[in-house]
Amino acid sequence: MAACMWPLALMAVGGMLGGALGGAAAAINMSLVGSKLPRWSLWLLNPLVGLTAVVLWLVIGTMIGLAISPSETG
């Protein structure tokens, strides 16, 4: 079960956005563990779900940073 919660580490570096994405990824991982999928697919999907959360965190964080930074065009 603890292996499902590793995406929550995004909270430490990502604040509210990281917590939301990490929590969603952890919830998805927990539902996958409770499903009747074969074990090999869980070992494949668990890191994939977490890495997807990390990529989304990077993309959304970058978009927010670009949206609030002052433009350099004059």
Buried (B, 14 or more C-beta within 10 A) or exposed (E): EEEBBBBBBBBEEBEEBBBBBBBBBBBBBEEBBEEEEEEEEBEEBBEEBBEBBBEBBEEBBEEEEEEEEEEEEE
